[in-house]
Every structure is written in C-alpha cells, then in structure tokens.
Amino acid sequence: MYQANLSYKALQRYLPQIVGASLVDYEDETKSYILTDKGSDYLNVYQRYTEANKNVENHMKEVFSEKKSLEMLFPDGK
C-alpha cells in the first residue's frame, strides 16, 4: 500500500479485482501479497504501453506546433 502510494480506501477498492485477476496472491505463511508471474507480465506490458503513449503524445504536440506555425505563416489557408 505504501510503496504503491495508495490510501487504505483505494487499496480496499482495487485489491479484490487485482487478486481476482490473478495479478497478486496472498501468501499465508508471510501474511503478505506477492506478485504473480501474470502480474509481472502485466506490469511489463503496461510500462511499455505508457512509454509508447508518452512518445505518441510528444509527437502529437510537435505536429500541432508545426500546424500552428504553418497557419500563422498562411492564415487564410488559400
């Protein structure tokens, strides 16, 4: 909870879904939750997705900036 920067309320809301999706399991002997292989795979794919999404967003900002520059140079579009 602390490492994920989640409040107790948020943890209570999401933990059943995460356990239900087999992303984490509860370990009785240590009384803690552990990340499963599926959970590790999910985090790796999510990390690649967020990086790709950030790259796309940055590219789109560049495209819109160039478009604005073109519009300023030729405001009537004719």
N, C-alpha and C positions, 0 to 999 in steps of 0.2 A: 504494500500500500504506500509506504513512504518513498521507496525507490521509484515508483511509478507516479509519484506526486498526485495521488488520488485521495479524496476525502473518504471517510468511512461510509458515508451515504452513497457515493459513487461506486465504491467497492461492492457494497451490498446490491446495488442495481445490476452491475455488469458481471460479477463473479459467477452467478448461476449460468449465464449464457456462455461464458468462456469455458467453464467446466463441461457444460452440455455439448459444446463443440469439440471437446477433447483436446483443447489447446493447453490446458493445465490439468494436473491430477493432484488429489490430496494424498499426502503420504502420512499414514497413521503413526509410524514409528518416530518420525521427526516432528509430527504435528505441523506440517507446512505444505504449501503448494509448490509443485515442481513443474517446470516447463516440459511439455512432451515434445517428441520429435516433430509432430504435426504443428505444434505451437512455434517451434524454432523455424520450421519451413515457412509458416505464415509470416513471422517477423522478417525473415529474409526477403520474401516476395514484397511485403509491404514497404520495406526500406527501399528496394529498387523502384517500386511504383512511385513513392514520394519524391525520390531523386529525379526520375523521369518527368514527373509532373512539374517539379520546380524548373527543370530545364525548358519545358514547353511554355510555362508562364513567362519566363525570362525572354524567350524567343518572341512570344506574342507582344510583350512590351516593346521590344525592338521594332517589330513590324508596325505597330501602331504609331510609334515615334517617327518612323520613316514616312508613314502615310501622312501624318500631321505636317511634316516638313514639306512634302510634295504639295499638300493642299495650300500651305502658306505661300509657296512659290507660284502656284497657279490656282488662285482662289475660285475662279469661275468654273473651272473644270472643262473649259471649251478649247 
